[in-house]
Structure formats: structure tokens, C-alpha cells
């Protein structure tokens, strides 16, 4: 049966299940009495939905609380073991794979280090496949029990109707890589387990908005600093976030050559790779035969020694200039989108943030328009270096919630209706 607004009874039931699941997930444990005001549903609807979710094993009792003069109220929560997700971070220095239960408690993890600048497609695909198999074996979980695998990658992700997710990663040499199709070939997962592939900055944004420093904000920008630079914009119109190629905004005309090939990109000054290159070019001495994370930590230690000595003036000057470039780049985000919050994450952002955040705030305010600059806060993300992986796992979780806590049913391969074939035959070629 279809209502006046085009929604069927099945749609309404799914929406009610979604509302109850989400409230229990973010605010639980809650009683049935509390769920009514929290979801806007009637007591009868709450009783029906809860009974349905308990029967499906998605919701369980979690103790009781005293009521005013009546029987104790039973508290409900989402059952942690009722679903599992895998999150994958294809980062600059490693591929990290983590298995989570429905409440995003980590059950197993695997890491595959990457050699410098080695983004061979076959190697990355192999790391993801092997890592998925490893975490499932470690936890003793059957592959078919997964709700999905979320993957955060560098670059622009295009979702095509036939080939699935295709990655355009210009800075890593990926040109229209059909990553989803490649992962399906020889995958340890059954075809019923979906892949959710998106930009790594967007998955970072998902994590911070759900569980980190972005909770409660309607408009926020989450920026990711690693070897390169990216950002995710979250607004009421784009609640799941929209990836921004912020690192390739021009901050200096005819400036340094960026790894994307253009001149003067923010990434050519603010990314960890470029920052270390600039230190080296000015006479600095990054440690040899080490990864970028260790080299950047050494640069910070050289600029600001723990013993209170003056430190390396070249490293300090490069870091101070970087803070100004980052602040100027943030001012563009402030002027364009007028967010409530800007959150800085990624392994390099978290390393640099403790030292550079006050200067970044100062420069962002100086370069931005006064009114939006006064309304925004600039802070570090709260979820640490694993935030991209957590955010990637949220992609299948969010889809699961959107379906009311039910796995999407695979489409049957039905023959096309006769009218479709007839129209094709009449179409001139």
C-alpha cells in the first residue's frame, strides 16, 4: 500500500526501525519510555519496532532503572555481536585493515607497510584481500556475516553503474582504476558482502562527525594531513560528507610543483612529503632510511628540542611558513563554506597540531572574512591516527542503518520486460 507521499508501509517500517536503532546506538541504553520522545514515535510503534529488533537479534536488554512508583523500566541497547564491518585505510605509509563489531569495538587488525611512493594497483589490491582474510581468521568470523567492507583511498572516487567504484588518484598514479571490480576478482568474500569505497578524507570526516570532535555540528570541515592534504565538507544537505580536493587549491601562483603536476598547490607546501622536501632544500637533514612519520617527528624535535635549547632555525622557519600556508588555506574554506567547526586530523595533522595549531588559527583568522572567522572554531580531531579506518567501517554501518537494520536483498536477474525491448528496437541507431 502506498500513501499520498509515495511511501509504502514497508518504507515506514524501515524508517521506524532506523530511527530506533540510531537512537539506541548514539544515546543508549534507553528504555522504551525514553525512546518515544527521542524518536517521535508513538508508544505502540515503539513496542512493535523494539519487538521486531529483539526478534532479529539486533537489540538486547541492558539492565533496568527505577521508575516513578511503577515497575522498573528495562533498558535496551544495540547488540554488539549482531553485525560486523571491516574498515580499510589505504594510506601513504601502510594499508591498515580492522575488523569491528556493530558498536565499532575493534576485534582484529592487520597492517601492510608500503615502500616509499609504491602504489602499484596489484600490490594494494593484494594487501586489502590478504588483510581482510587475516582479520576474519583472527576473529574466527565467517565472511558471510560481514555487513560490508569500507575502504578509504586517496583521490576522487567515481561510482559507476557497471564497474562499481573507480578511483582517480592523480597524485599516486592511479588513472580510472576499477578498484571494486579488482577486489571482487579472487575475493575471500561472497558476492553478497558489499564494498563501500570512498575518499579517505571523507571517511575521516564520517568518524569525527559520528564519534569525535564534530558531534553536534551541522556544518563542519574535516581536513586530513598526511603525505598529501584533503578535506571533507559536512552540511545539512550533505550529511554523509562530501570530499574536497582542498590540497590542490592554488596558494601561490607559479609556486612549487605539486605531485599532481600543477604549480603552487597547498599540498606542495603543507603535505608531509613537501614539508620534508622543503626542509631538505633549505639545508636541513631529515634522517635517512626512515618513513615519513618518523622523519616528520625528527623535524619537529629538531625545531623544538625537549631540552629547551634553540634548535634548528631552518626547521623552525619551514614549520612557521607551513602554519601560514595552512591558515591561508583554511581561510578559503571559512569564506566559501562558513563552517561552525574545522577539525584537523590525519597522522601528520596530529603530529603538527600540538605545535602549529595556535599559529594556524591566527593566520586563518587574519586571512578570512571577519564575520565567518568569528563564528568558526579550529581544533584537532579526537579519534587519533585510526580515524580513517573507523570512518571507513562506518560506511557499511550507515548503509545498514539506512535499510532499517536489514541487509539489502540482492536483485534477482529477471528478464527485461517486453516493452523495454520494443522501445529499443524502435530507437534509431
N, C-alpha and C positions, 0 to 999 in steps of 0.2 A: 504494500500500500504506500502511495506517495502523497505527501502533504502539499499544501499550497506553495511552500518554498522549495519544492522539489526534493526534499529529504524524505527518505523512506524510514519505516520503523527500524529497519536494521541500522541505518545511519545514526538514528537517535540512540539506539542501544550502544553502538560503538562509541559515540561521543560521551555517553554517561560513564561507560567503563573507563575511558581515557581520563575523564575528569576525576574520578575516584582514585584511580591508580596514581595520577600525578600528585594529588594532594597527599596521599599516604607516602609517596616517595619523598617528597620535599619537606613535608611538615609532620609526618607520622612519628611514632604511633598516635593514632586518633581513634576516638570512639565513634560509633555510628551517629550518636547525637551531635558530635562536633563536625562530622562530615557534611551534614546538611547545610549549615551556614557557609562552610568553606567551599562547597561546590555549587550552591544554589539549587540543589535538587530536593525534592520532597522526601519525607521520611520513608514513604512507600518505595520510591525509586531507589533510595539508598539501600534499603533492605534487600530488594531484588538484585541490585548490582553486586552488593557485597556477597550475597549467597552464591551468585554466579562466579565471582572471582575466587571465592574459597573453594568451590567445587572444581575449578580449573587449577588449583594449587598455587595461584599467584598471590593470594593474601592469606595470612595466618594470624592467630591470636598472639598477643604480646603482653599478657598480664591484664590487670584491671585497676580502676581507680574508683574511689568512693564517690557516690552521687549525693545530691541534697535530699536525704531522707529516703531514698529508694534503694533498689538493688545496685551493687557495684556495676559500673559500666566496663564492658570488655573493650580493651584496646586492640587495634588492628594495625598490621604493618605489611609491607611488601615482603614476600618470602624470598630471601637471598638466593636460594638454590633453584628458583623456578625458571631461571634463564641465565645464559652465559654469552659473553661477547668477547671478541678479540680486537684489540687496538694495535695499530702498527704505525710507527713513526719512521718514515724514510728521511733521515736527517743527513747532515753534512759529514758526520764522522762515523755514524753507525746506523744500522737498521735495528730498531727496538720493537719487540713483539711481546705483548702482555695479554694474559687471559684474565677476565674478570667475571665475578658473579653479577647478579642483577643489581646489587647495591654498589657495584664498582669497587668491591674488595678484590685486590689482586690475588690470584691463585697461582700463577706461574709466569715466568718471564724468560725470554731468550734475547740475546744481543749478538749481532754480527757486525764486527768492525769493518769500516770501509777504508781502503787506501786513499791517500790524498787525490782528490779530483777523479775518482774512479766511479763513474755512474753507468757502467755498462748495463744495458737493459737486462740481458740474460742473467747477470750476476745478481741484480736487485730482485728480480722475479724468483730466482733460486733461494735467496736469503729469506724472502717472505714465505715461500712454500715450506722450506725446511723449518723455519721458526714456528709457523702455525702447527706443523706436525709435532714439534718438540714440546710446545706448551700443552697441547692436548694430551700427549703421552705422559708428561709430568703430572698432570692433574687427574689422569685416568678418565678423561671425558670423551664420550663418543662424539665424533664430528657432527653427526646429525642433530645434536642437542644445541648447537650454536644458533643464536638469533641472527648472527651475521659477523662479518669482519669489516671493520672500519680502517681506512688507510689514509694517512696524511702525507702528501707528497709536495715537493717544490713545483711551482709553475701553475699554469692555467689548466683546469680540468674541464673538458667538454663531455657532456653526457649525450651519447648518440643512441638512436633507437635500435640500431642493429649491432654495433660493436661494443656497447657499454661505455665505460669511462675511458676517454682518450686524453693523454697528458701532453701538453705543450710546454715543455720545460727548456726554454731557450738558454738559460744560464747553465744548465747541466748537459746540454747537447741532446735533449730529447725533442724530436720533431714528430708530433702526432703519434705518440707511442700508444698502441691499444692495450693498455696495462691490464684492464679487466679481462679481456679475451685471452691474453697471455697467461694470466693467473689461472684461468679455467682449464687450460691445457695441462693435463697431468696433475691437477689439484688433488690434495688429500681430502677435500671436502665434497660432499654430494651437491648436485646441482640445485637442490632446494635451499642451500645456505647462500644468502646474497652477499655480495661485496658492495661496500659504500666507500667510494674513493673521492677525496676532496683535497683542496689546498691545505697545507699544513698550518698556515696562519688561521684559516677558518676553524680547523679542529681545535687549535689553541683557544680561539675565541669561544667556542662551544663550552670548553671545560671551565674557563674563567667565569662565563655568564651563568652556568649552572651551579658551580660549587665554589668559585673563587671570589676575587675582588669585584667582579661585575654583577653579583647578585643584587637584584633590586633596581638596577639601572634600566631605563627604557632606551637610551641612546648611548652607545659606547663604541670606542675603537680600541681593539686589542692589537698591539704591534708585536711582531716576532723578530728578534735579533739573533741570528746565528752567523754562519758564513755570509749569508745574504740577509736581506731585510724584506719583510712582508707585513701585511695588516689585514684585519677583518673588521668590517663595519656591521654593527647590530643596531637596528631600528625597529619600531613597531611594524613597519612594512616588510622588514627582512629579519624576523625574529631568530632564524637559524643562522644568521650571519651571511655576509657577502664578502668574498675575498677581494682585496685591493692590491694591485701591483704597485704599492707605495714606494718600494725600493727603487723603482725606475722612473720616479718623478725627477725632473731635472732641477738640480740645486745650484749648478754652476755651468753657465754657457761655455762651450768648448773646454770643459774641465777634463778630469781624468777619464780614461777609457774604462767603462764598466765591463764586467764579464758577459753582459748581454750584447755587447758590441757598440752601444751608444756612448756618447760623451756626457760627462757631468751628472750621472745618476746619483741619487742619495746612496745607493748601495756601494758605489765606488769610493765613498768616504766613510760610511758608517758600518758596513758589514765587517765582521771579524777578519775575513780574509784581506780586505782592503786596508783595514786599520793596521794589521801587522805589516803589510807591504809598505805602507807609508812610514812606519817606524823604521823599517829596514832602509828605505830610501834616504831617510834623514840621518843615517849613521847609527841607528840602533842595532842591537844584536839579539834578535829572537833566538831562543835555544834551538839548535839543530836536531833533526831526527825526533821530533815530537809532534803530537797532534795539535790542532788549533786551540782546543780548550786549554791545554797545558801552556801553550805559547802565550795565549792571552792572559792567563793567570800570572805568568812570568813578567809580562809587560806591566801589569798593574802593580806587582810587587816592586819592579824596578822604579816606577814613577813615585810610589808611596811606600817606602820601606817601613817595616814594623818597628825598626829600632829608632825611628824618629829622625834619621838623617835626611838630607835634602833630596837624595835620589837622583834618578836620571832625568835631566831637564828636557831632553829630546822626547822621551816617552811621555812626560807630563804635558809638553806642548801639543803633541799629537792628540792626546786624550782631551785636552781642553778644546782644541779645534773641533774634534768629533762631537763634543757636547753641543757646540754651537750649531753644527750641521743638523744634528738630531733635533734640537729645539726648533730650528727653522723648518725642518720637515714636519714636525708636529704642528707648527703654526698653520701650515696649509690644511692639515686635517681639521684643525679647530675652525678655520674660516669657512671651509667647504661644508662641513657636516655639523658643526656646533654640538659636539657630544657633551654629555654630562661627565663622562669619565674617559680617560685614556689610560690603558694598562700596558705596561711593558713586560714582555716575557721572552722566552727562548733562553738557551743556555748562555749566550753572550750578553743578552739584555740583563739577565740576573747577575752575572759577574760584574758588569759595568755599572749596574744601577746603584749599588751601595755608594760608589764614589761619585758618579756623574749626575745622579738624579737632581740634586739642588741646582746645578748649573743648567741642566736640560730644562727644568721648569722656568728658570729665569729667562733663558733665551726664547722659549716658546711663548711666554707672555710678552716679551719685547717685540717679537715679530708678528704676533697675531693682532687682530682687531680687539679693541678693549672690551666690548660687551661680551662676546663669546668666551674670551680668555678669562674673564672674571667668574664665569659660570662653570668652568671645567676644572677637574682635578686630574693630576698626573701622578700615577703611583705604579709600583711594581706589582706584577701578578703574584698570587699567593700559592700557586699549586706546584711550583718548582719545575725542574727540567723535564719531568714526566708528563707535563700538561698536554702536550700534543698527542701522546699515546692515549691518555684518558679521554681527550676530546674526540679522537678517532673512534673509540669504543662507544661514545655517546651517539654516534651516527646511527648504528643499528638499534640502539636502545630507544632513541627518539622515534624511529620508524615503528618499532614495536608498540610504543605507547599510542602513536597515531592510529594504529589498527586496533586499538582497544585491548591490547594485551593478547592479540591473536596473531599467529604467523600468517602472512599473506598466502592465500591459496594459489598454487601455480596455475597459470592459464592453460586450459586444455587446448590441444591442437585441433580445433574444429575446422571443417571445410568452409571456405568462404561462401557467403550466400550468393544465390544465382544473380540477384540484381547487381552485385558488385562486379561480377564478370561481364554482365551485359553492358554496363556503363563503360568498362574498359575497352570493350570491342567497338563501341561507338565513338570513342575518343580518337580524333585524327592524330596520326603519328608523323 
